[in-house]
């Protein structure tokens, strides 16, 4: 299991609302975990939870877990976070862009590097 799959497993185990997304992903991909592909859906779920306070996903804790994983991760895992999470966050004119202001300091620094225009 590569580091991307380990991260996905940690997130799915910790955040129950992500389990159906993970299950659908597995069904669509012959049982394989494709972290870069799956993170599109995970990012959408996190932004949705940010926009809807009643959503069952604890998006703040998700961001904290991602921040810690990034700090201890290898280049592949960091690439997943940078390319498939941070770069897929809403742009300034889109609903949910405010989540950028809630990124932990480490992720915010990386976000500002990979998306300098916001």
Backbone as JSON Lines, residues from 0, in Angstrom:
{"i":0,"aa":"X","n":[0.86,-1.18,0.0],"ca":[0.0,0.0,0.0],"c":[0.91,1.24,0.0]}
{"i":1,"aa":"X","n":[0.67,2.14,-0.96],"ca":[1.49,3.35,-1.01],"c":[0.97,4.39,-0.02]}
{"i":2,"aa":"X","n":[1.72,5.49,0.12],"ca":[1.37,6.5,1.13],"c":[0.05,7.19,0.84]}
{"i":3,"aa":"X","n":[-0.31,7.3,-0.43],"ca":[-1.61,7.88,-0.77],"c":[-2.75,7.0,-0.3]}
{"i":4,"aa":"X","n":[-2.6,5.71,-0.49],"ca":[-3.62,4.77,-0.03],"c":[-3.71,4.75,1.49]}
{"i":5,"aa":"X","n":[-2.56,4.87,2.15],"ca":[-2.55,4.92,3.62],"c":[-3.3,6.16,4.09]}
{"i":6,"aa":"X","n":[-3.07,7.29,3.45],"ca":[-3.77,8.52,3.81],"c":[-5.27,8.36,3.59]}
{"i":7,"aa":"X","n":[-5.66,7.82,2.46],"ca":[-7.08,7.61,2.18],"c":[-7.69,6.72,3.26]}
{"i":8,"aa":"X","n":[-7.02,5.63,3.6],"ca":[-7.53,4.71,4.62],"c":[-7.7,5.44,5.95]}
{"i":9,"aa":"X","n":[-6.71,6.25,6.34],"ca":[-6.81,7.0,7.59],"c":[-8.01,7.95,7.57]}
{"i":10,"aa":"X","n":[-8.21,8.65,6.48],"ca":[-9.31,9.59,6.39],"c":[-10.67,8.89,6.41]}
{"i":11,"aa":"X","n":[-10.78,7.8,5.68],"ca":[-12.05,7.07,5.63],"c":[-12.35,6.42,6.98]}
{"i":12,"aa":"X","n":[-11.32,5.89,7.64],"ca":[-11.52,5.3,8.96],"c":[-11.93,6.34,9.99]}
{"i":13,"aa":"X","n":[-11.38,7.52,9.88],"ca":[-11.62,8.56,10.88],"c":[-12.91,9.33,10.63]}
{"i":14,"aa":"X","n":[-13.29,9.48,9.37],"ca":[-14.45,10.32,9.02],"c":[-15.5,9.46,8.33]}
{"i":15,"aa":"X","n":[-16.45,9.01,9.11],"ca":[-17.52,8.15,8.61],"c":[-18.25,8.68,7.38]}
{"i":16,"aa":"X","n":[-18.54,9.99,7.31],"ca":[-19.25,10.49,6.12],"c":[-18.49,10.29,4.8]}
{"i":17,"aa":"X","n":[-17.2,9.97,4.88],"ca":[-16.44,9.74,3.65],"c":[-16.56,8.3,3.15]}
{"i":18,"aa":"X","n":[-17.07,7.42,3.99],"ca":[-17.12,5.99,3.61],"c":[-17.94,5.73,2.35]}
{"i":19,"aa":"X","n":[-19.12,6.34,2.2],"ca":[-19.87,6.09,0.95],"c":[-19.13,6.6,-0.29]}
{"i":20,"aa":"X","n":[-18.42,7.7,-0.16],"ca":[-17.64,8.24,-1.28],"c":[-16.54,7.25,-1.65]}
{"i":21,"aa":"X","n":[-15.88,6.73,-0.63],"ca":[-14.82,5.74,-0.83],"c":[-15.37,4.47,-1.47]}
{"i":22,"aa":"X","n":[-16.5,3.99,-0.97],"ca":[-17.11,2.76,-1.51],"c":[-17.49,2.95,-2.98]}
{"i":23,"aa":"X","n":[-18.06,4.08,-3.32],"ca":[-18.42,4.35,-4.72],"c":[-17.17,4.4,-5.59]}
{"i":24,"aa":"X","n":[-16.12,5.02,-5.07],"ca":[-14.86,5.11,-5.8],"c":[-14.32,3.7,-6.09]}
{"i":25,"aa":"X","n":[-14.32,2.86,-5.07],"ca":[-13.84,1.49,-5.26],"c":[-14.67,0.75,-6.3]}
{"i":26,"aa":"X","n":[-15.99,0.91,-6.24],"ca":[-16.88,0.25,-7.19],"c":[-16.62,0.71,-8.62]}
{"i":27,"aa":"X","n":[-16.34,1.98,-8.78],"ca":[-16.11,2.54,-10.12],"c":[-14.72,2.22,-10.66]}
{"i":28,"aa":"X","n":[-13.8,1.79,-9.79],"ca":[-12.42,1.58,-10.21],"c":[-11.93,0.16,-9.96]}
{"i":29,"aa":"X","n":[-12.86,-0.79,-10.04],"ca":[-12.49,-2.19,-9.91],"c":[-11.83,-2.55,-8.6]}
{"i":30,"aa":"X","n":[-12.2,-1.85,-7.54],"ca":[-11.64,-2.11,-6.22],"c":[-10.33,-1.42,-5.94]}
{"i":31,"aa":"X","n":[-9.81,-0.68,-6.9],"ca":[-8.54,0.02,-6.71],"c":[-8.76,1.42,-6.14]}
{"i":32,"aa":"X","n":[-7.85,1.83,-5.28],"ca":[-7.86,3.2,-4.77],"c":[-6.93,4.03,-5.65]}
{"i":33,"aa":"X","n":[-7.5,5.05,-6.24],"ca":[-6.74,6.01,-7.05],"c":[-6.78,7.33,-6.3]}
{"i":34,"aa":"X","n":[-5.8,7.56,-5.42],"ca":[-5.89,8.72,-4.51],"c":[-6.11,10.06,-5.21]}
{"i":35,"aa":"X","n":[-5.4,10.31,-6.3],"ca":[-5.59,11.61,-6.97],"c":[-7.01,11.76,-7.48]}
{"i":36,"aa":"X","n":[-7.59,10.7,-7.98],"ca":[-8.97,10.74,-8.48],"c":[-9.95,10.89,-7.31]}
{"i":37,"aa":"X","n":[-9.77,10.09,-6.29],"ca":[-10.67,10.11,-5.13],"c":[-10.65,11.47,-4.44]}
{"i":38,"aa":"X","n":[-9.49,12.13,-4.42],"ca":[-9.42,13.4,-3.69],"c":[-10.29,14.48,-4.3]}
{"i":39,"aa":"X","n":[-10.66,14.37,-5.56],"ca":[-11.63,15.33,-6.11],"c":[-12.93,15.26,-5.31]}
{"i":40,"aa":"X","n":[-13.42,14.04,-5.11],"ca":[-14.66,13.85,-4.37],"c":[-14.51,14.2,-2.9]}
{"i":41,"aa":"X","n":[-13.37,13.87,-2.32],"ca":[-13.14,14.22,-0.91],"c":[-13.11,15.74,-0.73]}
{"i":42,"aa":"X","n":[-12.47,16.42,-1.66],"ca":[-12.41,17.89,-1.6],"c":[-13.81,18.48,-1.68]}
{"i":43,"aa":"X","n":[-14.63,17.96,-2.57],"ca":[-16.0,18.46,-2.69],"c":[-16.78,18.23,-1.4]}
{"i":44,"aa":"X","n":[-16.57,17.08,-0.76],"ca":[-17.26,16.79,0.5],"c":[-16.82,17.73,1.61]}
{"i":45,"aa":"X","n":[-15.54,18.05,1.66],"ca":[-15.03,18.96,2.68],"c":[-15.58,20.37,2.46]}
{"i":46,"aa":"X","n":[-15.58,20.83,1.23],"ca":[-16.11,22.16,0.94],"c":[-17.61,22.21,1.23]}
{"i":47,"aa":"X","n":[-18.32,21.16,0.89],"ca":[-19.75,21.09,1.2],"c":[-19.98,21.2,2.71]}
{"i":48,"aa":"X","n":[-19.16,20.49,3.48],"ca":[-19.3,20.55,4.94],"c":[-18.98,21.95,5.46]}
{"i":49,"aa":"X","n":[-18.02,22.61,4.84],"ca":[-17.71,23.99,5.22],"c":[-18.91,24.9,4.96]}
{"i":50,"aa":"X","n":[-19.58,24.7,3.85],"ca":[-20.71,25.54,3.47],"c":[-21.98,25.23,4.26]}
{"i":51,"aa":"X","n":[-22.1,23.99,4.72],"ca":[-23.31,23.58,5.44],"c":[-22.94,23.13,6.85]}
{"i":52,"aa":"X","n":[-23.09,24.02,7.83],"ca":[-22.72,23.67,9.21],"c":[-23.39,22.41,9.74]}
{"i":53,"aa":"X","n":[-24.53,22.04,9.18],"ca":[-25.23,20.85,9.65],"c":[-24.66,19.56,9.04]}
{"i":54,"aa":"X","n":[-23.76,19.69,8.09],"ca":[-23.16,18.51,7.46],"c":[-22.41,17.69,8.51]}
{"i":55,"aa":"X","n":[-22.45,16.38,8.39],"ca":[-21.86,15.53,9.43],"c":[-20.34,15.43,9.39]}
{"i":56,"aa":"X","n":[-19.71,15.93,8.36],"ca":[-18.25,15.83,8.24],"c":[-17.58,16.97,9.02]}
{"i":57,"aa":"X","n":[-16.67,16.62,9.9],"ca":[-15.89,17.6,10.67],"c":[-14.74,18.1,9.79]}
{"i":58,"aa":"X","n":[-15.02,19.11,8.99],"ca":[-14.06,19.59,8.01],"c":[-12.81,20.19,8.66]}
{"i":59,"aa":"X","n":[-12.96,20.81,9.83],"ca":[-11.79,21.39,10.49],"c":[-10.79,20.31,10.89]}
{"i":60,"aa":"X","n":[-11.29,19.23,11.46],"ca":[-10.41,18.13,11.85],"c":[-9.81,17.47,10.6]}
{"i":61,"aa":"X","n":[-10.61,17.35,9.54],"ca":[-10.08,16.82,8.28],"c":[-8.87,17.64,7.85]}
{"i":62,"aa":"X","n":[-8.99,18.97,7.88],"ca":[-7.87,19.82,7.47],"c":[-6.66,19.61,8.38]}
{"i":63,"aa":"X","n":[-6.89,19.46,9.67],"ca":[-5.78,19.22,10.6],"c":[-5.09,17.89,10.3]}
{"i":64,"aa":"X","n":[-5.87,16.86,10.03],"ca":[-5.29,15.55,9.7],"c":[-4.47,15.66,8.41]}
{"i":65,"aa":"X","n":[-5.01,16.34,7.43],"ca":[-4.3,16.52,6.16],"c":[-3.0,17.3,6.37]}
{"i":66,"aa":"X","n":[-3.05,18.3,7.21],"ca":[-1.87,19.11,7.5],"c":[-0.77,18.26,8.14]}
{"i":67,"aa":"X","n":[-1.13,17.44,9.12],"ca":[-0.15,16.57,9.78],"c":[0.39,15.52,8.8]}
{"i":68,"aa":"X","n":[-0.48,14.98,7.97],"ca":[-0.05,13.99,6.99],"c":[0.94,14.6,6.01]}
{"i":69,"aa":"X","n":[0.66,15.82,5.58],"ca":[1.55,16.5,4.64],"c":[2.93,16.68,5.27]}
{"i":70,"aa":"X","n":[2.96,17.13,6.49],"ca":[4.25,17.36,7.17],"c":[5.09,16.1,7.25]}
{"i":71,"aa":"X","n":[4.46,14.96,7.49],"ca":[5.2,13.72,7.63],"c":[5.24,12.87,6.39]}
{"i":72,"aa":"X","n":[4.7,13.38,5.3],"ca":[4.55,12.56,4.1],"c":[5.72,12.61,3.15]}
{"i":73,"aa":"X","n":[5.73,11.63,2.26],"ca":[6.74,11.61,1.21],"c":[6.27,12.48,0.04]}
{"i":74,"aa":"X","n":[7.07,12.53,-1.0],"ca":[6.76,13.4,-2.15],"c":[5.43,13.02,-2.8]}
{"i":75,"aa":"X","n":[5.13,11.74,-2.88],"ca":[3.87,11.31,-3.5],"c":[2.67,11.82,-2.7]}
{"i":76,"aa":"X","n":[2.7,11.64,-1.39],"ca":[1.59,12.1,-0.54],"c":[1.47,13.62,-0.61]}
{"i":77,"aa":"X","n":[2.58,14.31,-0.54],"ca":[2.53,15.78,-0.62],"c":[1.93,16.22,-1.96]}
{"i":78,"aa":"X","n":[2.25,15.49,-3.02],"ca":[1.68,15.81,-4.33],"c":[0.18,15.65,-4.36]}
{"i":79,"aa":"X","n":[-0.32,14.62,-3.69],"ca":[-1.77,14.42,-3.62],"c":[-2.42,15.62,-2.94]}
{"i":80,"aa":"X","n":[-1.85,16.03,-1.82],"ca":[-2.43,17.16,-1.07],"c":[-2.36,18.43,-1.89]}
{"i":81,"aa":"X","n":[-1.23,18.68,-2.52],"ca":[-1.06,19.91,-3.29],"c":[-1.95,19.94,-4.53]}
{"i":82,"aa":"X","n":[-1.84,18.9,-5.35],"ca":[-2.5,18.89,-6.65],"c":[-3.97,18.52,-6.57]}
{"i":83,"aa":"X","n":[-4.28,17.54,-5.74],"ca":[-5.64,17.0,-5.76],"c":[-6.52,17.5,-4.62]}
{"i":84,"aa":"X","n":[-5.96,18.25,-3.7],"ca":[-6.79,18.89,-2.68],"c":[-6.67,20.4,-2.79]}
{"i":85,"aa":"X","n":[-5.52,20.95,-2.49],"ca":[-5.38,22.41,-2.43],"c":[-5.71,23.07,-3.76]}
{"i":86,"aa":"X","n":[-5.22,22.52,-4.86],"ca":[-5.5,23.13,-6.16],"c":[-6.97,23.01,-6.57]}
{"i":87,"aa":"X","n":[-7.69,22.09,-5.94],"ca":[-9.11,21.9,-6.27],"c":[-10.06,22.66,-5.35]}
{"i":88,"aa":"X","n":[-9.53,23.42,-4.4],"ca":[-10.4,24.24,-3.56],"c":[-11.04,25.32,-4.41]}
{"i":89,"aa":"X","n":[-12.2,25.82,-3.99],"ca":[-12.88,26.84,-4.79],"c":[-12.02,28.09,-5.01]}
{"i":90,"aa":"X","n":[-12.22,28.69,-6.16],"ca":[-11.55,29.94,-6.48],"c":[-12.29,31.11,-5.83]}
{"i":91,"aa":"X","n":[-11.68,32.3,-5.78],"ca":[-12.27,33.42,-5.04],"c":[-13.72,33.74,-5.36]}
{"i":92,"aa":"X","n":[-14.15,33.6,-6.57],"ca":[-15.54,33.95,-6.92],"c":[-16.51,32.79,-6.67]}
{"i":93,"aa":"X","n":[-16.03,31.65,-6.22],"ca":[-16.87,30.47,-6.06],"c":[-17.3,30.28,-4.61]}
{"i":94,"aa":"X","n":[-18.49,29.71,-4.41],"ca":[-18.92,29.4,-3.05],"c":[-17.93,28.44,-2.37]}
{"i":95,"aa":"X","n":[-17.64,28.74,-1.14],"ca":[-16.75,27.88,-0.37],"c":[-15.31,28.32,-0.35]}
{"i":96,"aa":"X","n":[-14.99,29.38,-1.11],"ca":[-13.59,29.84,-1.12],"c":[-13.12,30.24,0.28]}
{"i":97,"aa":"X","n":[-14.03,30.62,1.15],"ca":[-13.66,31.02,2.51],"c":[-12.94,29.94,3.29]}
{"i":98,"aa":"X","n":[-13.04,28.69,2.85],"ca":[-12.34,27.61,3.54],"c":[-10.82,27.84,3.51]}
{"i":99,"aa":"X","n":[-10.37,28.55,2.49],"ca":[-8.93,28.85,2.38],"c":[-8.44,29.59,3.62]}
{"i":100,"aa":"X","n":[-9.27,30.49,4.15],"ca":[-8.9,31.24,5.35],"c":[-8.88,30.37,6.6]}
{"i":101,"aa":"X","n":[-9.44,29.17,6.52],"ca":[-9.46,28.25,7.66],"c":[-8.4,27.16,7.56]}
{"i":102,"aa":"X","n":[-7.6,27.19,6.5],"ca":[-6.54,26.19,6.37],"c":[-5.55,26.35,7.52]}
{"i":103,"aa":"X","n":[-5.06,25.25,8.09],"ca":[-4.0,25.34,9.09],"c":[-2.79,26.06,8.46]}
{"i":104,"aa":"X","n":[-1.97,26.71,9.27],"ca":[-0.86,27.51,8.72],"c":[0.03,26.77,7.71]}
{"i":105,"aa":"X","n":[0.32,25.51,7.97],"ca":[1.17,24.77,7.04],"c":[0.52,24.59,5.68]}
{"i":106,"aa":"X","n":[-0.75,24.19,5.68],"ca":[-1.47,24.03,4.42],"c":[-1.68,25.38,3.73]}
{"i":107,"aa":"X","n":[-1.88,26.42,4.51],"ca":[-2.08,27.75,3.91],"c":[-0.82,28.2,3.18]}
{"i":108,"aa":"X","n":[0.33,27.93,3.76],"ca":[1.59,28.29,3.12],"c":[1.73,27.55,1.79]}
{"i":109,"aa":"X","n":[1.4,26.27,1.8],"ca":[1.48,25.48,0.57],"c":[0.45,25.97,-0.44]}
{"i":110,"aa":"X","n":[-0.78,26.25,0.02],"ca":[-1.81,26.78,-0.87],"c":[-1.33,28.06,-1.55]}
{"i":111,"aa":"X","n":[-0.77,28.97,-0.78],"ca":[-0.32,30.23,-1.34],"c":[0.8,30.02,-2.38]}
{"i":112,"aa":"X","n":[1.56,28.95,-2.23],"ca":[2.61,28.64,-3.2],"c":[2.01,28.03,-4.47]}
{"i":113,"aa":"X","n":[1.07,27.07,-4.32],"ca":[0.54,26.39,-5.5],"c":[-0.57,27.18,-6.2]}
{"i":114,"aa":"X","n":[-1.23,28.06,-5.46],"ca":[-2.28,28.9,-6.07],"c":[-2.09,30.33,-5.62]}
{"i":115,"aa":"X","n":[-1.04,30.99,-6.07],"ca":[-0.74,32.35,-5.59],"c":[-1.84,33.37,-5.86]}
{"i":116,"aa":"X","n":[-2.68,33.13,-6.83],"ca":[-3.77,34.08,-7.12],"c":[-5.02,33.76,-6.29]}
{"i":117,"aa":"X","n":[-4.91,32.81,-5.39],"ca":[-6.05,32.46,-4.54],"c":[-6.85,31.4,-5.19]}
